[in-house]
Amino acid sequence: MTHKDVEAALEAMRGLFPATPLQFSEHLSARHGANVYLKREDLTPVRSYKIRGAFNFLRKIVADGAEGKTFVCASAGNHAQGFAFVCRHFGVPGIVFMPVTTPQQKIDKTRIFGGEFITIRLFGDIFDQCYTAAREHVEAIGGYMVPPFDHDDIIEGQATVAAEIAEQLPEDVTPDLVIVPVGGGGLSAGVTGYLADRLGRDAFLFCEPAGAPSLRKSLEAGEIVTLPKVDNFVDGAAVARIGDLNFAALKDFSPKQVMIVPENAICVTMTDMLNVEGVVLEPAGALSLAALDLLPRERLEGRTVVAVVSGGNFDFERLPDVKERAMRYAGLKKYFILRLPQRPGALRDFLNLLGPDDDIARFEYLKKSARNFGSILIGIETNRRENFAELASRFETAGLGYEDITENEILANLII
């Protein structure tokens, strides 16, 4: 991949959609004492950068003649939507394989983007089954498999993000830090491949969700590591194995340049961007901004930072879960199991222990643990995390039996 190749891809791409904005963020700049620019890939026609790689892959094949050929992809998310949009643009037939468990909203959006040129096939309960079916179908029909990240043309297409950044920055501004989210590695390989010789390798910070640190683990091992399991909450970046070509492009970076971001911290960023900036981000799209929030102020103060906002395909049915996770991470919501005596007035005595800013968000009688005591699940929200230390002190003084299960993953998953 050369600069000339990327710039040719970018020029061709202008016939599909205009450059996404590089926006100076007053809000984040003031918070961090830095000059923070956001590369808004959530503002492409399909609300993610994935359209770039799909476009570049298809344009080359179409230019060489793709008559009678069908394009195929396997995806339940942004790659499917970008692929569908591009198939319609070129007027070529495409088949999208999705797991049967894919939310209807994603199926409908993919169908809208592809129109008459797209066929959607639901197969299997998990992505691996779906991907296997797609590969078998491509071989059977002699079509083209369009991979989500592990291909030179995909990487070259994603590199156009960096080419736009270089064009859009003010002439006298050079970034001190470029923050890039990582899933399969197509975006990070493309951005670093285009900008590394201009900025130096130390200027990059990669970020991965805590439940899917495939790049970090691979860099630590010095070879590609396949994770035994991943947390799919950050679905746009929950990849168990980074791509071969992508790792080859990134293998000389230090593991210390990969920040592992807790999923609940990402939720804090999502709610903050929605409430303060009115910007809707998916979990993977908020990943780079969550990493920014976790950096020490001294690393940012007075510096110029570019954060790639990779996507905004958020299903608002997930909003209650995002808000819940954000409050728990911020220390503003906790869950307790209380052991209350079975006597008149016991509940009133407990309520008197709550502070003026403490609200009961959940109350559920579980069972009697003894003849004279009962167990209650209670969720409490407050407006300062310090309030919980004061509440715990009052619990202790009152001799109240309780257990904080907020961070007990097993119990929380079972009963919250």
N, C-alpha and C positions, 0 to 999 in steps of 0.2 A: 504494500500500500504506500503510495507516494502522495505528497501534497497535491500534485497535479491530478492524480486519480480522484482524490476526495473532492477537489474543486470542480472537476467535471461532473461528478455525481451530484454535487450541490446545484450546479447550473441546470442540470436536467430536472432536478427535484422542484425547481421554481415553477415548472409547469403544472405541478400537483398542488402545492400549497406555499404560502409565503413563509419567510423566516419567522420562527417563534421569537418573542421578545427576550431581550436581556434587560431585566428591570432592576433598577437600584431600589433596594428595600430600606425605606426610612425607619421602619419598625425594627428590623433586625440589626441595622447599622447602629441605631441608638442603644439597643440592648447590649451589644457586644463591643461598642466602642470601635467599630471597624467600618470599612466601606464594603457592604455586602450586596452583591449582584445575584439575582436569581435567573437562571436560564429556564424559561417556562415551557418545558416540553409537554406540560399538561394542556397547552393551547394549540396543539396540532389538530387536524380534523378528526382524529380518533382519540384525542386526549392522552397520547403517549408517544414517546420517541420511536416505538417499534415500527411505525409506518416507514421510517427512513430505510432500515435494513431490508425490509420486504420490497420496497420500491426498487432499490439498487439491484437486488437479486433478480427480480423479474425483468427490469428494463434491459439487462444485458442479454438475457435469453430471448426476449421478444425481438431485440435488434438482430439477433442471429437467425431468427425464424423459428416460431414455436407453433406453427400451424398443426392442428390436430392433437396437440399435447395438452394434458391437464395438469394443473399445479395442485399440490396437496400440502396441507400443514396439519399439525396436531397441537392444539392449544385450547385452553378454556378462558383465555384472558386477552391481554393487549396484543399479542402476536396475531391471534386470530382476527381481531378487528382491523389491524393494519393490513394484514394479508388480504382480507375481503375487500377493503377499500381500493387497494392497488389492483386486484383482479378486475374490478369494475372499471377502473381507470384505463387499463390496457385492453379491456374487452375480451379477456381470456377466461376460460372456465376454471374454477377452483373448488376443491373439496376441503372442508374443515372437519376434522375429526375432534370430537369433544367427549369427555366422560359423560355418562348418563347422569351423573350427579351435578352437572354444571347448572348454576342458577339460570332460570328462564330469562332474566334480564340480560345476561351476557349472550345467550343464544339469540335473543331478539335483536340486540344491537349489532351483532355480527351479520345477521341476515339483512338488516337495514343497510349497512355499509356495502355489502356485496351485491344486493339486489338479485337480479336474474342470473348473475354469473356465478353465484355461490350455492353449493349444496352442503348442508350440514348433516353429518352423520354422528349419532350418539353411540358410543361403544365403551363398555367397561365401566367399572366403578371408580377406578383411579387412573391417573395420567399415564402410567407405564403401560397399562393395558391398551389404552387409547392410542398411544404412540406406536406400539407394536402393530396394531391393526392398520394404522396409516402407512407404515413402512411396507407392510405386506401388500397393501393395495397399490402403492406406487410401483412396486416390482411387477405386479400382475398386469397393470395397464401401460407400463412404460412411460409413466409421467415424471414430473419433477417434484421432489420433496423440498420444501422451503423451510430450512431449519430456523429456530428462533435466535440462535447466537453463534453457533460453532461453524462459521463459514467465512472465507475471506471477503466475499461480496457483502455479507451482512455486516461485518466489522467495518468495512469501508463506508457503508451507508450510515452506520451510527456515528462514524467519525465526522460527518457533516455537522453534528452538534458543535464540535470543537471549531470547525471552520467558521461557523456563524458567530461563535463567541469571539474569535479573533477579529472578525469584521466589525462587530458591534461595540467592542470596548472603546472607550475614548482613546484618542491617539497617544496621550501621555500616560496611560494607565497600563500597568503590567500586573497581573494577579500574583499575589504572594502565595495563595493557596487555592487549589481547585478541588472541590469535594464532589466525588462521583459515587453514586450507589452501585452496588454489585449484586447481580443475580448469577446469570450464566457467564457474564464477562464480556459480552459483545460491546456494550457501551463503554466500559472502562478501557478495553483494548483499543477501541477506536479513538477515544478522546486522548489517551496518553500517546498513542501512535502519532497523532497529528500535532500535539502541543509539547511533547517532552523535550524536543530539541530547542524549543523557544523558551521554555520556562525552567528546564532542569527537572530531574526525576523527583527531587525532594519537595517539589511544589504540589504534589498530589496527595490527597487523603481519600482512601476508599472506605466505604462503610457497608457493613453487612448486618442483617438482623441476627440477634443472638441465637435464634433457633435454626440458622442455616449459614454457618461461617465457612463455606466451602473454599473460598480464596484464602482466608487466614490459615486454615488448617493445611492447605496445600503448600503455601509458602513456608510454613514452619517445617513441613516434612521434606521440602525440596522436590516434591513430585505431586501429581494429582491424587487427592484423597477423596474417596466417595463416602459421604456421611451416611451412617447407618440409619438415621432418621432425621427429619426436619420438622420444624414447626411451621405450618402453612398459613399462619395469621398474616404475615407479610407476603401474600401470595405472588406478587410480582417479582419477588427476589428470593423466594424459598426454593433454592436449587441445591440438590444433593451433590452434584458434581459439576465443577466448572468445565467449560468447553476446552478441548485439547488446544486448539489454535489460540484461544483466549488466554489460557495459562502460559503458553509459549511467549505471548506478548507481555505478560505481567510477571513472569517468574523472577526477574531481577529486582523487583521492588522488595522492600523490607516488610516482614510481617507486622512491624510496628506502624506501618503506614495504613494498616487496615483496622478501623475502629469497629468494635462489636457493639451494636446498639440494642438495648433491651426493647422488646416489642411494646411494653407499656410506656416507655419513654417516647416512642414514635406516636403513641396515642395522645400524649400531652401536646406534641407538636401539631398534630392534626387538628385538635380542638382549638389550639391557640391560633393557628392560621385561619380557621373558619370564623372564629369569634372576632378576631382583631382585624384581619385583612380581607375577610369574605372570600377566601380562596379554598376551594374544595380539593383535597388531595387524597389519593389512595395511600395505604400504608407504605408501599415502596416509593411513592412519590414524595413522601415526607421524610424519607430515610436520611437524605443528606442534610436536611434542616435540623433533624433530631441530633445528628452527629455534631453539627455546629453548636447546638445548645450544651453538649457535653464537654466541649473543649474548654480548657481554662482561659480565663479572660486575657491573661498575659500573652497567650499565643496569638490572640486575635487583635488586640488593641492597636489601632493605628494602621492596620494592614488591609489590603484589598483581597476580598474573598469572592470566588464565584462558586455557587452551589447549583448543581444540576437538579432541577425538579423534574423527575422522570415521568410522572403520570398523575392523572386525576380521575381515573375511572373508579369512583367510589360508590358502592351500593349503600344507600342511606338506611337500609334495614339493619346495617351493621353499626349504626351510630350509637345506640344504647350500649353496646359492648365496648365501643371505643371510649365513650365517656366514662364508663365504669372502670376500665383499665387505666385511663388517665388519672382519675381521682385516686385510685389506689396507689399509683406510682408517685403521685404528688404528696401522698400522706394525708389526704383529705377524706378518705373513706376507709373504714375498717369493719371487719366482721368478728364478732365474738360469740362463743358459746357460753351462756350463763348458767349457773347452777343456783336456781332460786328455791327458797323454802316454800312448801305448799301450805301457805297460811294467808289469811286475809291481810291485805295491806303490803304484801311483799313487793308487788309490782310497783306500787306507789312509792315505796322506799327507794327502789331502784331508779325510778324516774327523777326523783329528787337529787340524785347524784349527777345528772347531766348538767352541763354548763349551758349558758344562755345561747351559745352559737351551735350547740349540738342538736342535730335532727335525726330522728329515727327513720331510716330509709327502708328497713325490712324488719319484720318481727314474725317469728314462726315458732310455735310450740313443737318441740321434737318428740320427747317422750319423758316419762318418769324414770329417773335413774335410781330412785329409792322411794320408799313409802312417803317420806317427808320432803323430798326434793324433786324438782323437775328441770329438764334441760330446755333452753330456749336459744334459737339462733337469732341474733340481732345484728343489723347493719346500721352503722352510724356515720353520718356525714357531718363535716364541720368546715370552717373557713380558714383555719390555721392549723398546721400540722402539730404545733406545740400543744394544742388543746387536748390531744390524746394522751400526752404524758401526764397532764393534770388530771384527766379522767381516770387513768390507771392508778394514780396516787389515791384518788377518792375511793376507787374500788377496794384497794388494799386496806385503807383505813376502816372501811365498812365491813371488812372481812368477807367480801363477796367472792364466791368461787367463779372463776372465769378463765377462758382460754382464748387468746387472740389467734384466729385461724386465717388471717388475711393472706399471709405468705405461705401457708401450708397447702402446697399445690394439690396433694391427694385429697384432703378434706374439702378444699375449696371446689374442686371439680365435681365432687360427689354431691355436695349439698347447697352450694351457692348458685 
